[in-house]
């Protein structure tokens, strides 16, 4: 399944994550205020996220099926598979060839590796 979300899909999902569970009517209001969307645009976007298994709309109550972190993880895995044949070391080598890691970033990566790959940043 394609887990990539465009900029607007991500902003929409963030509204749901920040307010779930939320009535579909309230979601329409928030999207009108924050994104300047019409009702039809909100429902079209909601349908997309539901079809992809990211959100659900049951009896007019919208919630997510996946956390932000789960979606980000799946998007990252897909990007690695498509671009670097699934190799995180190849990605890091390419990334660091153009952007030098700060000492803090190196420490954070070392800590992630020490913990066996658990990000543990608490940003769900």
C-alpha positions, 0 to 999 in steps of 0.5 A: 500500500502507498503510505505517502501523503502529500502536503495537504493530506498531511495537514488534514491528518494532523487536524484529525490527530490533534482533535480525535475523536471528532464529529465529521461536522466539526472536522468540516468546520476546522478544515474551513477555518484552517485550510479554507476548504469546502465541505466537499473537499474535506469529505473527499480527503477523508474518503482518501484517508479511510480508503488507505486505512489511515482514518475511519468515519463511523457514524459521523465520528472521525478518528485515525487507525494509525498514529502519526508515528506509524504513518511516518515510519511506513512512509520512511520504509517505503522511501528507503525501499524505492530510493535506496533498495531498503538500505538505511546505511546507503540513505545516511551515506547519501544524506551526509555527503551533502549535509553534515550531521551535528554532534547532537544528531550523531548522539541521537542516532547512536542512542537510537542504534543502542536501543535497537532501533526504537526512535523513542522521541515521544512525538506521536 
